[in-house]
Amino acid sequence: PMKITPVFLWLLHVCLSPFSLAADNWSQFRGPNGSGVVESATPPIHFSADQNVQWKSVAPAGVSSPIVWGDRIFITGVADEKLVTVAYDATDGEELWRQAVTPETLEKTHAFSSPASSTPCTDGERVYVYFNSFGVIAYDFNGKEVWQRPLDTHKVQYGSASSPVLIGGNLIVQREGRSADSHLLALDPETGETEWTISRPLSSGSHSTPMLWRHDGIEELMVHGRGSVAAYDLNTRDINWWVNG
């Protein structure tokens, strides 16, 4: 059985200065292009439950990461067998809205994982969330559902962990599990309709998130699957190269 413990969303006080992330939005898993880096950030070196904390708010259970756009923070979680998306005011931690979807069956995961393991992403207009137990949902910044795209649950050994990302004008989700139907799925961010898919039957399970690699005047979609890394041409969606490992 899943063990639910109290979870808190903390905002650390950065250099004791007024809070502002408008210039450096953290819009997806690991921030800008998955790099995990914001060039202008000066986070505190020392912090605890009381030190360098600006505010603290109760958050739903889960293992996804929060994202930030302007004065909004978004995070996903699971509560009362529902999959929830929550928006907070970044200045004081006030919960602004909470939306939920109810899956037919919650994904079974390892004890260290959760059915809410995928980090949301945003383009500043809509917030996109992915739950392997349900599919993809888009909300506007006021919490109104724009569209939803129910999807079959992929069986992943420890539970899914790939997060949706916006690349090349598409919302891309890496859906790989113990299935010959493992694939990359690209959706139209405005409608949720399928733009393209790339079949990856040899990748029997993955917990990674795709990223865009710009180098030597080209752009490649980098995808890490079980036992290999592949670089795809964004225009043709052919594999430029791959390597086992």
Secondary structure as UniProt FT lines:
FT   STRAND          7..12
FT   TURN            15..16
FT   TURN            22..23
FT   TURN            29..30
FT   HELIX           32..34
FT   TURN            39..40
FT   TURN            51..52
FT   STRAND          53..59
FT   STRAND          67..69
FT   TURN            70..71
FT   STRAND          72..79
FT   TURN            80..81
FT   STRAND          82..89
FT   TURN            90..92
FT   STRAND          95..101
FT   TURN            111..112
FT   STRAND          121..122
FT   STRAND          126..131
FT   TURN            132..134
FT   STRAND          135..140
FT   TURN            141..142
FT   STRAND          145..150
FT   TURN            157..158
FT   STRAND          165..167
FT   TURN            168..169
FT   STRAND          170..175
FT   TURN            180..181
FT   STRAND          183..187
FT   TURN            189..191
FT   STRAND          194..199
FT   TURN            201..202
FT   STRAND          211..215
FT   TURN            216..217
FT   STRAND          218..225
FT   TURN            226..227
FT   STRAND          228..233
FT   TURN            234..236
FT   STRAND          239..244
//
